[in-house]
Amino acid sequence: MRKLLLLSLLIPFQAFAMAPECPAYDNKRECMHSVDESYNNFLKEIEEEYKKNQQPELIQAANDVKHFEILACKRTCLN
């Protein structure tokens, strides 16, 4: 137990601040901003590329993906 305490004093606490699933972003806000940008770009692509009858299903799928990506940002990016 004493060794663990000594190690925790030697290792900077910033090492625990980022989860390995969030290495591309400095913080949670950047991760969520990236999700929003990707979502908006995807909606523009849907409007340009697909017919009107296919759009509602794709938009619903995009909403679901956005929801789970934001949850991933909230859960994995600790800072």
N, C-alpha and C positions, 0 to 999 in steps of 0.2 A: 504494500500500500504506500509505503514511504517513497519507493521508486516512482510510482505513478504520480505522486504529488510533485516530486522533483522534475520529472519529465514535463508535467503540465506547466511548470514555471519556466522551463527552458523554451518550450514551443510557443511562438506568438499566437495569441488568440485569433488573429486574422486567418490563421491556417484552418480554423474551424468555421470561418464565416461563409465560405463558399462551398456549396455541395458540388460533387463531381458532375452532376447532371446540368449544372448551370455555368460551364466554363466560358462560354462565349460572351457573357454579359457581366458587367461590373456589379449590377444590383438588380433587385426585383423590378424596379420601375423600368429599366431598360429592356428587360425581358418582356414585360407586358406591352411596352410601346412597340417592340418588334412584332409581337402577335397582332396588335391592332393594324400596323402597317401592312403586314402580310394579308390580313383579312380584307382590308380595303382594296388592295391590289387584286386579290382574287375575285372580289365582287365586280370590279371593273372588267376583268377578263370574262366573267360569266355573262355580263351584259353584252359584250362585244361578240363573243364566240358562239353562244348557244341560243337556240330558238326560245321563244317565250314560254312554250309549254314545258320545257325542260328546266327552266330557271328556278321555279319554287323548290324543287327537290334538291337542286345543287345549293341553293341559298340555305336551306335547312341543314344540309350536311356541313356547310361552311360554318354555320352558327354553332353546331355541335363541336366541331373541331376547335373553334375559337374558345369555347367554354372549357374544354379539357386542357388546351394549351395554357390558358390563364391559370387554371388550377395547378398545372405542373409548375408554372413560374412561382406561384404562391407557396407551394410545398417544397420545392427543391432549392430555390434561391433564398438563402437564409438571411441575406442582408438587404 
